[in-house]
Amino acid sequence: MLTLKTEDLSAVELQNYLQYAIAPRPICFASTIDADGNVNLSPFSFFNMFSTKPPICIFSPARRVRDNTIKHTLENVLQVKECVINVVNYNMVQQMSLASTEYAKGINEFEKSGFTMLKSEIVRPPRVAEAPVQFECVINEVISLGNTNGAGNLVLAEIKLIHINEDILGDDGKIDQKKIDLVARLGGDWYCRVTDANLFKVAKPLAKLGIGVDSLPQSVRLSKVLTGNDLGMLGNVEHLPSDDDIDLIGLHTEVKEVLDATIGDATNRERELHELAKKFLQQGDVELALKIVLL
């Protein structure tokens, strides 16, 4: 394993390692305004939500790595403590990237990137009409993390109004994760797109008290077939099945086929049972899979 001391790395080297490893990162497409009324629009991937009540997002216009200068967005929020955080989806990503061009002070990135300015209701910066979700925010605080190349400036933005395009809502009135078509930043020029094909669910452990991987037999924990993800699913059940339930699973058609085919061959029996359990885990039938590996 490569081990690096951050103090030995240049800002450029650190940026490369960190941005490739800490990803994907959501994109804060921030519209701001200066004291003279000049509008700025710029994306930042140092961004996330940090509080629900009050609703606080934080984004960081870091000092430029190459020359240690600060960005117009930072100048603006220090002058006018308001912003709009516009959520970026796939239909916007190329225009959003264009807006990141370092145009001169006073140049309107809305116009350069072709986005539509939409008047906000309670803050002065305009919204991006094309954004599926727009947050009107007030700036509670700006925290400088340093004066060196690449140092961040944490902008604590409190959301006051939320605007949502109804096209991304499901029948329940909530945002449909499949419809919003989000994108996120990776390292370098790389992005990723959240599509239906790469979405998956993980059962929240807070809904129940899982038995834990340590409660599984050693033969299961050290399985050459089951992965860490498989073990995590098995360890998230609330209790081990009874001996009777485990014995009954031997009558299951596919399980019985494995048992009959591996009589007197304990090694292959364990492997084939684990492979069968893995198949059921992939289908979401955790309880059945657990009974099989416990045979």
C-alpha atoms as one frame of an Amber mdcrd trajectory, in Angstrom:
protein
   0.000   0.000   0.000   1.269   3.460  -0.927   1.548   5.690   2.157   2.023
   9.438   1.758   2.700  12.207   4.267   0.549  15.161   3.278   3.211  17.613
   4.444   5.583  16.213   1.816   3.145  16.777  -1.066   2.657  19.918  -3.095
  -0.783  21.502  -3.372  -1.111  20.129  -6.913  -0.213  16.606  -5.805  -2.593
  16.772  -2.856  -5.394  18.044  -5.052  -4.933  15.139  -7.443  -4.950  12.423
  -4.778  -7.802  13.916  -2.763 -10.163  14.726  -5.622  -9.777  11.303  -7.201
 -10.231   9.464  -3.895 -12.926  11.580  -2.211 -15.618  11.160  -4.828 -18.232
  11.358  -6.167 -18.909  14.856  -4.890 -22.239  16.681  -5.358 -22.054  19.972
  -7.218 -23.037  23.318  -5.747 -23.884  25.528  -8.720 -23.858  28.827  -6.870
 -25.267  32.087  -8.127 -24.118  35.158  -6.208 -24.114  38.923  -6.612 -21.713
  41.685  -5.588 -22.481  45.035  -3.999 -22.698  46.673  -7.436 -25.251  44.143
  -8.700 -22.901  42.067 -10.864 -24.110  38.447 -11.046 -21.746  35.476 -10.865
 -22.483  31.784 -11.508 -19.930  29.120 -10.662 -19.847  25.399  -9.706 -18.100
  23.967  -6.639 -17.666  20.301  -5.795 -16.462  20.944  -2.250 -20.106  20.863
  -1.145 -22.668  18.994   0.908 -25.535  19.308   3.407 -24.529  19.394   7.060
 -27.743  20.064   8.966 -31.447  19.415   8.439 -32.998  21.708  11.048 -31.758
  24.362  10.495 -31.153  23.380   6.841 -27.481  24.205   6.279 -25.345  23.519
   3.225 -21.636  24.258   3.099 -19.595  24.869  -0.029 -16.004  25.971  -0.332
 -14.593  28.351  -2.942 -10.976  27.328  -2.339  -8.036  29.583  -3.130  -6.677
  28.699  -6.571  -3.922  26.104  -6.352  -1.857  27.564  -9.190  -1.589  31.189
  -7.992  -3.340  31.466  -4.596  -5.931  33.975  -5.840  -9.535  33.954  -4.598
 -12.675  33.490  -6.665 -15.411  35.980  -7.476 -17.955  33.850  -5.616 -16.032
  34.299  -2.372 -15.719  38.035  -2.932 -19.467  38.236  -3.585 -20.689  36.322
  -0.514 -18.472  38.479   1.674 -20.194  41.562   0.223 -23.771  40.287  -0.172
 -24.537  37.428   2.210 -26.956  35.612  -0.052 -26.748  32.917  -2.730 -28.758
  30.397  -4.682 -27.533  26.807  -4.771 -28.757  25.256  -8.014 -28.742  21.453
  -8.258 -27.063  20.119 -11.410 -28.446  17.224 -13.448 -27.200  15.585 -16.622
 -29.068  17.920 -18.974 -27.085  20.856 -17.572 -23.607  19.420 -17.117 -21.883
  20.801 -20.221 -23.271  24.316 -19.714 -22.400  24.099 -16.022 -18.814  23.229
 -16.934 -18.672  26.190 -19.317 -19.787  28.473 -16.488 -16.674  27.448 -14.533
 -14.516  29.322 -17.051 -12.596  32.084 -15.296 -14.224  35.048 -16.969 -13.261
  38.550 -15.886 -15.026  40.287 -13.014 -18.396  41.618 -14.144 -18.926  39.028
 -16.893 -22.263  37.264 -16.438 -21.780  33.485 -16.597 -25.518  33.005 -17.095
 -25.141  34.650 -20.482 -21.848  32.937 -21.344 -23.196  29.463 -20.552 -26.666
  30.054 -21.974 -28.608  29.536 -18.770 -31.816  31.417 -18.003 -31.838  33.832
 -15.067 -34.938  33.374 -12.936 -35.753  36.008 -10.316 -35.493  34.715  -6.767
 -38.224  35.419  -4.248 -36.287  36.433  -1.131 -32.605  36.788  -2.147 -30.941
  39.015  -4.711 -28.948  36.462  -6.766 -31.054  34.894  -9.546 -31.838  31.208
  -9.870 -30.899  28.929 -12.760 -34.262  28.211 -14.377 -32.992  24.940 -15.892
 -31.941  23.490 -12.498 -34.336  20.799 -11.213 -33.963  22.086  -7.641 -33.002
  25.588  -6.486 -32.223  26.615  -2.898 -32.476  30.265  -1.937 -29.997  30.792
   0.888 -28.631  33.355   3.288 -24.977  33.177   4.293 -24.585  32.686   8.043
 -20.800  32.638   8.121 -17.677  32.328   5.980 -14.805  30.456   7.610 -11.315
  30.751   6.133  -9.228  27.586   6.421  -5.954  29.283   5.564  -4.074  31.597
   3.234  -2.045  29.063   1.254  -2.639  27.728  -2.256  -5.691  25.467  -2.208
  -6.968  26.580   1.215 -10.735  26.403   1.505 -13.292  28.979   2.596 -16.344
  27.380   4.140 -19.523  29.195   3.162 -22.302  28.242   5.597 -25.509  28.726
   3.626 -28.885  28.414   5.334 -31.680  27.356   2.983 -34.736  29.581   3.220
 -36.733  28.558   0.144 -36.721  25.371  -1.938 -37.974  25.349  -5.540 -38.516
  21.939  -7.165 -39.402  21.151 -10.769 -42.513  18.989 -10.544 -41.231  16.774
 -13.384 -38.826  15.100 -10.946 -41.493  14.257  -8.365 -42.932  10.789  -7.898
 -46.532   9.850  -7.243 -45.903  10.353  -3.516 -44.975  14.003  -4.070 -41.325
  13.399  -3.128 -38.262  13.695  -5.333 -37.856  10.524  -7.398 -34.185   9.537
  -7.350 -34.583   7.963 -10.794 -36.077  11.086 -12.366 -33.696  13.783 -11.109
 -30.730  12.370 -13.136 -28.004  13.823 -10.927 -24.336  14.177 -11.839 -21.321
  14.405  -9.548 -17.653  15.334  -9.781 -14.783  12.899  -9.640 -11.088  13.638
 -10.188  -9.672  15.570 -13.156 -12.171  15.811 -16.014 -14.239  12.888 -14.740
 -17.915  13.020 -13.753 -20.489  10.345 -12.981 -24.206  10.169 -13.717 -26.769
   8.686 -11.332 -29.000   6.637 -13.608 -31.596   3.947 -12.991 -29.063   1.363
 -14.190 -26.558   2.127 -11.420 -28.942   2.821  -8.539 -29.241   0.275  -5.746
 -30.666   0.177  -2.248 -29.007  -0.789   1.032 -31.295  -1.571   3.960 -30.708
   0.948   6.750 -29.352  -0.760   9.886 -31.123   1.850  12.038 -34.416   0.140
  11.226 -33.358  -2.897  13.243 -30.535  -4.231  15.383 -28.448  -6.505  13.194
 -26.725  -9.543  14.693 -23.397  -8.453  13.194 -20.878 -10.349  11.101 -19.199
 -11.591  14.289 -22.309 -13.673  15.039 -21.858 -15.709  11.873 -19.934 -19.012
  11.957 -16.235 -18.833  11.114 -16.809 -20.910   7.984 -19.125 -18.177   6.732
 -16.919 -15.254   7.789 -13.912 -16.817   6.030 -15.845 -17.941   2.961 -13.940
 -17.918  -0.324 -17.239 -17.198  -2.128 -19.028 -14.589  -0.040 -17.775 -11.006
  -0.224 -17.709  -8.328   2.453 -20.937  -6.936   1.035 -22.526 -10.386   1.291
 -21.444 -10.699   4.921 -22.771  -7.221   5.656 -26.203  -8.258   4.379 -26.182
 -11.466   6.425 -25.068  -9.569   9.527 -27.936  -7.110   9.197 -30.650  -9.660
  10.086 -32.222  -9.292  13.517 -31.705 -12.865  14.707 -30.365 -16.233  13.626
 -32.944 -18.725  12.346 -33.942 -21.648  14.560 -32.399 -25.067  14.086 -35.746
 -26.322  12.782 -35.907 -23.566  10.153 -32.342 -24.379   9.081 -33.150 -28.098
   8.790 -36.275 -27.367   6.725 -34.292 -25.396   4.168 -32.690 -28.686   3.176
 -35.988 -29.515   1.455 -35.742 -26.472  -0.816 -35.392 -27.771  -4.404 -32.107
 -26.040  -5.258 -30.606 -26.707  -1.842 -31.544 -30.397  -2.018 -29.873 -30.652
  -5.425 -26.614 -29.363  -3.944 -26.844 -31.666  -0.930 -27.531 -34.724  -3.071
 -24.722 -33.908  -5.503 -22.102 -33.399  -2.780 -22.662 -36.354  -0.493 -19.310
 -37.196   1.096 -17.660 -34.055  -0.326 -17.753 -31.458   2.470 -15.455 -28.968
   0.752 -17.445 -28.707  -2.463 -20.715 -28.810  -0.533 -19.768 -25.686   1.441
 -18.585 -23.867  -1.669 -21.715 -24.714  -3.677 -24.024 -23.815  -0.801 -22.259
 -20.454  -0.453 -22.581 -19.857  -4.193 -26.302 -20.634  -3.979 -26.655 -18.321
  -0.974 -24.865 -15.592  -2.905 -27.404 -15.931  -5.712 -30.270 -15.417  -3.297
 -28.489 -12.457  -1.706 -28.274 -10.854  -5.135 -32.030 -11.380  -5.430 -32.578
  -9.740  -2.052 -33.654 -12.875  -0.176 -31.347 -12.515   2.816 -33.237 -14.820
   5.171 -33.104 -17.718   2.723 -29.417 -17.119   2.073 -28.657 -17.098   5.801
 -30.411 -20.438   6.339 -28.426 -21.957   3.468 -25.005 -20.898   4.776 -25.921
 -22.174   8.236 -26.709 -25.709   6.995
